[in-house]
Amino acid sequence: MKVAILILDVITGLLIFSTLICGLWIKAQPEVDPSSISFHLGIALLTTGFVIVSLAVSTVAVLRLAA
C-alpha cells in the first residue's frame, strides 16, 4: 500500500506541476488555439482524477491504520 501511495503521489505532483505550467503558458499567450485549450483541459481533468484517487487511497490507508 505504501508503494501505491508513493507512486500515486509522485504522478499527482507531476500532473499538478504540469497543469500549473500549462495554465501559465495559456495566460501568457495573446491568442490561444482552441485545440490547445482542449489539450490543456484534458491534462487538468486527468490531474483532478489523480488527486481524487490519491485522496481516496490515502484515506483508506489511514482508516486501516486507525482500526
Long-range contacts (C-beta under 8 A, 24 or more apart in sequence): 1-57, 1-61, 1-64, 2-61, 4-57, 5-54, 5-57, 5-58, 5-61, 8-50, 8-53, 8-54, 8-57, 9-54, 11-50, 12-47, 12-50, 12-51, 12-54, 15-43, 15-46, 15-47, 15-50, 16-47, 16-51, 18-43, 18-47, 19-43, 19-44, 19-47
